[in-house]
């Protein structure tokens, strides 16, 4: 079946319910396709991370919501109310955080190729930390900070060589990665000395992110151990002791059968193991306990989000497969096309019925690969049924496009049975707003 909870369940009418609201009613109010987010779930997971740092590490740390999972003004407003920080990876994410009046000192900026105007915008807004991922970036930061007569706090992204058990495209700390400086080949030591030589940069410590959708704790534990060993080496060689350590994110969520069903309190267990390893390692290596940053994104919004569709054409190819087409597709969820990601689907209006057939769910784009997936076990699907695809809160809206000039679906936030827009619907006028016909073509 699926990962039920008090805010995602089948109600007495046999309908799927999220945040206390019947999804059939949500569709009547807002239409489809539609992203739906469960506010209570988002807040609970934020609090679990925040409170675990408080109880297990005396509050010497900061949870940073990873914006790339899902960025809009409302999510930043929630993060601000929950007293956590955010990380941003582009000028657009930073601008969105600014529009939401998010405190600059609780923003960390990432990216392997930050553009000059993005760095200028970050310095002008007063972003708390910038993570350096290139020598040229250190040079640019130094010049821009000097122009402003300021000293900018920075971290360096290092690559400890830890291979997490996840999809190759989302492993980020293996030797062949566009991110970070390798510890093994001496690049991390060299960039440390380079940044320390910059008078307008203040090196606070190191950042590491080993990948996404990781379930085993050992990968995080090993990454911590390698980071601490490098920190001890830099203390011995360069006289620099890092004040801060950012261990990134990457905690996995449930998408489909075969994935571990992690109770949201399970994220506290992951974090507890990470913090225990930091404390034990620092004691062994004679290091001060660093201020710890953590960057969960998918685990905060992934299972909090679902996507609602209306079933249209149904096509059965005898002996091969039955395809159920919906009014969305790869333009609102490209993850199957990119990663062959697995999902769970539920018939919203008939959620209590037992499955009777295996179907593929197809989108409406003019692409053979426009699929949400190929093996969904559902009751006999009919045109007009409402379909929910679960665990679509992360990397769906944020990766959506207007391919085939389809409209990116709006998003609503649901709490205590009430839903309201957090991203308004696009219009056809939005699609052509920036089109220009040169005079010679008129």
C-alpha positions, 0 to 999 in steps of 0.5 A: 500500500502506501506510507500512511500517517495522520495527515495522509490517509484514506478517509471514511469516504474511501478517498485520499486525504492530506492535511485534513482535506479530502483530495477530491474536494481539493481537485474540485477547488483547484483542478489538476494537475496540482502539487499539494503540500502538507504543512504539518508534515513539513514543520514536524520534520524541520522541528525534529532536525532542529530539536535533535541538534538542540538536545544532542549537541547543545544547540551548536548547529543550524539546520539549513533547508536545501532550497533546490528540493522546492523553492518558493516564498512560502517554504522560506516563510515556514523555515523562518518561523521554525527558526532554521536556515536555508541554503541557496544555489542560485541568484533566483533562489536567493532572490526568492528568499529575499522576497520572503524577507528571510534573514541573510545571516541564516542563508548559506550559498552554494554552487560549483560555478557561482556567477559574478552577479550572484556573488555580488547579490549575495554580498550585498544582501549579507549572506552569512556563509558562502561555500567556495568551490573553485579557485577563481571563485575565491579570487572573485569573492576576495575582489568583491569583498574588498570593494565593499570593505568587508570580510566574508565568512566562507567554507570550502567544499571538500570531497572525502571520497565516500561513495554512497549507495544511491543513483550515480547521478546523485553521488557527489563525493566520489573522485569523479565529481564536479563538486568539491576539492579532493582530500586524496590528491591534495587539492583540499589542502591546497585550496585551504592554504589559498583561501587562508591567504585572502585578507577579505575572506574568513575561512570558517570550515568545510562543507561535504555532501556525499549524495542524495536518497541515502538510507544507510547511516554508515555512509554519513559516519564514514564521511564525518570521520574522513572530514575530521581526519582532514580537519586534524591534518590542517590543524597540524600542517597549517595551524588552521582549526575549522570552527564549522563543519557542514555535512550536507543532506542526502537522507532518503525518503520512501517512494515505493515498495522496496524503500525503507519506511522511515518514521519521521523520527527516524531522521533524528536517529540519522542525525544522532549517529552523525553528531555522536561520531563528530563528538567522539572523533573530536575527542580522539583527535583533540579538536574542538567541537565544530559548529555543525550545519545540516542541509536536509531538503528531500526529507523535509518536503519529499513525502510532504508533497503529492501530485494530483492528476485527472485520468484521460485516455486509456490505451491497452496494448494486448500482451504488452501493457496498459497505459493510463494517460494523465493531464501532466507528465514529464513537464511536472515530474521529469524524474522517471525520464532522468533517473527511472525513479519509482513512485506509488500511485493511488486512485484518489476517489477510490483509494480504499479499493483493492488493486486489480491491474498493473498499468503504466502511467503516461504523460501528455507530452509528445515524447515516448519517454514521457512516463511517470512509471510503468508498473503501478498496481491499481484498481481498474482505472477509468477516464475521469478518475483522480490519480495521486502520485505520492512523495513528489514534494522534492525535485518535481516543481523545482525541475518542472518545465514548459516543455511542449508549452504545457503549463507548470502546475500550481501548488497549494499548501494544506493544513487543518483541512484548508488549502490555499495557493503558494504558487499560482497557476500559470496562464498562456499569457505567462508562456508568451510573456517574453516572446518577441517578434522582430520587425523583419518578421512582421 
